[in-house]
């Protein structure tokens, strides 16, 4: 059984706790699919005010939907399109305060208002992204970015990505 303890009112402490929980969740498991599925579920049930968490993985010249929680999503996203495709093209995390103001935003869920996308880098190569949506404008900030990037780094180190390379 996995426990989702929260530390009320302390965002940084909650993220530190989530990274610790992630270490237990991934302990002894290297399979990329299992680890993406479990971390998507972990984030979905641990973060407040979100409506979608998932991964898109590189396949040829586009991102293809991977493990996620939330409403059904867009299956394929071209590189350079939408928030996810732009994060891959720029090879950097994107924090979007209002997705309706983002040029070329791809609306998979009309309820989503803000978004954070973190590239997954393995051996200097972007192999996908972690995408998190919220129905709240300006939901994500620099604290979210810092700790979600740390979370992704831990996931990358604990996972065997060879089947995707």
N, C-alpha and C positions, 0 to 999 in steps of 0.2 A: 504494500500500500504506500502511496506517495502523499505526503502532507504539504499543502500550500499555505504555510504560515506567512502572515503579513505583519509588518511593523507599521502600525497606524501613524500617519502624519509625517513619515520620514522617507521621502522618495529614494534618497541615496542608500539608506539602510535596506530598503526593500530590494533594490537592485543588487546590492551585495549579497543579500540572502538568496535571491534568485540565481545568481552565479554559483553560489555554494550548492543550491539544490540541483543545478545543472550538472555539477561535478558528480553528484550521487546518481543522477538519472543516466548519465553516460558511462559510468564506471563499468569497465570490462566489455563495453560494446563498441565495435568499430564500424558496423554496417551503416552506410550512408543513408539508406532509406529509413531504417529504424530510428536513427538519430535525428533525422529531419522531422519525422512524424512525431516523435516524443517531444522534441524541443518546440515544435509548433503548438502542440497541446499545452505544454508547460507555460509558454508565453501567453497563450490565449486565456488560460485560467488564472494567470498571475497578474496580468496588467489590467488596470482599470480603464474604463471609457474607451474600449476598442471594440470593433465589430468584425475584424478580419486579421488573421495572422497566417502567413504561409511563405512558401519558397517557390521561386521560379528558377529553373536550371537551364543553362546554355545548351542548345542543340543546334548545330550548324550556325546560322546567322540570326537566331532568334531565341527568346526565352520561352520555355514551355512550363506550364503549371506543374508544380510538385506538391508535396504534402501541405495541407492547409486546414484551417478551421474557420468557418464562417459560411456565408452564402456562396453558391456556385460562382466560379470566377472565370474571367477571360482565360482561354487556354494558351494562346500564343501571343507574344508581344515582340514586335520587331525592335532591334537595337536602335536606340535613339528616339523611340516613340514612348510617350507617356512617362510617368515618373520612374518606373522600373527600367525601361529601356534607356532613359537618359542617365540614370545612375550607372548603368553598365558602360555606356559610351564615355562618360566622364570619369569612370572608375573611382567614384567617391560617393559617400553617403549623402542622400538628399533628404532634407526636412522641409516639408511643404505645409505651410500654415493653413492655406485654403486651396484645396485641389481644384476648385472651380476657377481659380485665377491662374492655374498652371497651364501654360500654352501646350496644347496637344494632350491634355489629360485624357486617359482612357477610363471611362466610368464603368466599372464592373458592378458596383453597388451604389445606387443613387444616394444612399444614406451616408456614405463616406464623405467627410469634409476635410480631414487632414491626413497626412501620410508620412511615414518615414521608411526609407529604403536603404538597406545596408548591403553593399556588394560582398559576396563570398569570394575571397582570394586564396587560391592554392598555388604555391610555387609561382607567385607573381602573375597568375592568370585568373581572371574573373570567370568563375564557373557557374555563377548564379547570384541570386539576391534573396535577402530576407525582406519581406514586405509586410508592414503593419499599418492598418487603416483605423481611423477613429471617426465617429459621427460628430465629434466636437471640433470646431475650428480652433487652430493653434494648440492642439493637444500635446504635441511633441516639442521638446526643447533641447538645449545642449546637454542637460543631465541625461535625458533619454538617449541621445546620440552616444555619449561617452560610454554608458553602461551596456547599451545594446551592441555597440562595436566590440566591447570586451567579451560579451556573451558569444558573439559570432567567432571571435578569435579562439575562445575556448572550444567551441563546437568544431572548428576546423582542425585544431590540434588533436582532438580526441577521435577523429573519424578517418576511415580509410576511403580516400577519394579516387583511388586507382581505377575503379570501374567506370568512372565518369570522365577520365582524362583521355 
